[in-house]
Amino acid sequence: MHVEQDDFPGWVELLGDPARAKRAYSHLVLSGEAALPAIRNGLKGRNAEVRMYCAKALDHLVDEDAFPELVSMLDDPDPRVRWHTLHALACDRCKENSCRPAKDDVLPRAIALLNADPSQHVRAIACEVVGRWVHGDDSAAKALANARDNDPSPGVRKKAGWYAPGGTIYRKTQAR
């Protein structure tokens, strides 16, 4: 299938093709803001691979208008989509702008995933999102301490311990 350079819906469709997905993903991210409408639309698709790659692309390209759609992906049935969505909401290194999600839109959902998501990988990345607000929000501190002490996964307990009060990341990010 040949797709024109600026046919962004066509490139989003290619995200569902394992042989073309990585090239399509790179093209969309490198296309920047022009690709955003197609990427945001791809979040609504039936193919989990497409939704996953679109969430991953929004890690680099997210803008204020895309946050509600990105946050809604925290309810996706595919754990890979939830993982990439949480990463997009937590990671500052990947962003090409200074756009950040609002605490009230994200923190309660991230705490719910940390407490109860069936995927240990999703719970582990939720630690990073909840950890963004651990210094100023008691519910974040309590959720991380609970995960540190009670999560069934040793990896999640370890990561939650880094972000919980007293942990290494908590201490590094604490205001001096």
C-alpha positions in Angstrom: 0.0 0.0 0.0 1.5 3.3 -1.1 0.6 6.3 1.1 1.3 10.0 0.2 3.5 11.9 2.6 0.6 14.0 3.9 -2.1 11.3 4.0 -1.9 11.1 7.8 -5.1 8.9 8.1 -3.4 6.5 5.7 -0.2 6.4 7.8 -2.3 5.8 11.0 -3.9 2.9 9.2 -0.4 1.5 8.5 0.2 1.3 12.3 -1.9 -1.8 12.3 0.4 -3.6 9.8 3.3 -5.2 11.7 5.6 -4.9 8.7 4.9 -1.1 8.3 4.0 0.0 11.8 7.5 1.3 12.9 8.0 3.3 9.7 4.5 4.7 9.9 5.0 5.6 13.6 8.2 7.5 12.8 6.7 9.3 9.9 3.7 10.5 12.0 6.0 11.7 14.9 8.4 13.4 12.5 5.4 15.1 10.8 4.5 16.8 14.0 1.5 18.9 14.5 0.1 18.3 11.0 -0.4 14.6 11.9 -2.2 15.3 15.3 -5.8 15.1 14.0 -5.2 11.7 12.4 -3.3 10.4 15.5 -6.1 11.6 17.8 -8.7 9.9 15.5 -6.6 6.7 15.6 -7.1 6.5 19.4 -10.8 5.6 18.6 -9.9 2.7 16.2 -10.8 -0.9 16.7 -7.3 -2.1 16.2 -5.3 -2.2 19.5 -2.0 -1.9 17.7 -3.2 1.4 16.1 -4.4 2.7 19.4 -1.1 1.8 21.1 1.0 3.5 18.5 -1.2 6.6 18.6 -0.9 6.8 22.3 2.9 6.4 21.9 3.0 9.1 19.3 1.1 11.5 21.6 3.9 11.1 24.1 5.9 13.3 21.7 3.1 15.4 20.1 0.4 15.9 22.7 -1.2 19.3 23.0 -3.9 20.7 25.3 -6.7 19.6 22.9 -5.5 16.0 22.9 -5.3 15.5 26.7 -9.0 14.6 27.2 -8.8 11.9 24.5 -5.5 10.6 25.8 -6.8 10.4 29.4 -9.8 8.5 28.1 -7.4 5.8 26.8 -6.7 4.9 30.5 -9.9 2.8 30.1 -8.7 0.9 27.0 -9.1 -2.9 27.3 -5.6 -3.5 26.0 -2.9 -3.1 28.7 -0.3 -2.0 26.2 -2.5 1.0 25.3 -3.0 1.9 29.0 0.8 1.5 29.5 1.7 3.9 26.6 -1.0 6.3 27.7 0.4 6.5 31.3 3.9 6.9 29.9 2.6 9.8 27.7 1.1 11.4 30.7 4.1 11.0 32.9 7.2 11.5 30.7 8.7 14.9 30.3 11.7 13.8 28.3 9.8 12.8 25.2 7.7 15.9 24.9 8.4 18.4 22.2 6.5 21.1 24.0 5.8 22.1 27.6 2.2 20.8 27.6 1.3 18.8 30.8 -1.9 17.2 32.0 -4.0 18.7 34.8 -3.7 16.9 38.1 -7.5 16.7 38.6 -7.9 15.0 35.2 -5.2 12.4 35.7 -4.3 11.7 39.3 -7.5 10.0 40.4 -7.4 7.7 37.3 -3.8 6.9 37.8 -4.4 6.0 41.4 -7.2 3.7 40.4 -4.9 2.0 37.9 -2.1 1.7 40.5 -4.6 0.1 43.0 -6.4 -2.3 40.7 -5.1 -2.7 37.2 -4.7 -6.4 36.3 -1.4 -5.7 34.5 1.6 -5.4 36.7 3.3 -3.4 33.9 0.4 -0.8 34.0 0.6 -0.6 37.8 4.3 0.0 37.6 4.1 2.9 35.1 1.2 4.3 37.2 3.7 4.8 39.9 5.4 7.4 37.7 2.2 9.3 37.1 1.1 9.2 40.7 4.7 10.2 41.7 4.4 13.5 39.8 2.1 14.8 42.5 3.4 12.9 45.6 4.9 16.0 47.2 1.7 18.0 47.2 -1.1 15.5 47.4 -1.8 13.2 50.3 -3.8 10.8 48.1 -0.8 10.3 45.9 1.5 9.6 48.8 -1.0 7.1 50.4 -1.5 5.3 47.1 2.2 4.9 46.5 2.8 3.7 50.1 0.0 1.2 49.8 1.4 -0.1 46.5 4.9 -0.3 48.1 3.6 -2.3 51.0 0.8 -4.4 49.4 1.0 -4.8 45.7 1.3 -8.5 44.7 4.1 -7.8 42.2 7.6 -7.4 43.7 8.5 -5.1 40.8 5.6 -2.8 41.5 6.3 -2.7 45.2 9.9 -1.8 44.4 9.0 1.0 42.0 6.3 2.4 44.3 8.9 2.4 47.0 11.1 4.7 44.9 8.3 7.3 44.5 6.6 6.9 48.0 7.7 9.3 50.8 11.2 8.4 51.9 12.1 6.6 48.6 15.0 7.5 46.4 13.0 9.3 43.7 10.9 11.0 46.3 14.0 12.4 48.0 15.6 13.5 44.7 12.5 15.4 43.6 11.7 17.0 47.0 12.1 20.8 47.2 15.1 21.8 49.1 
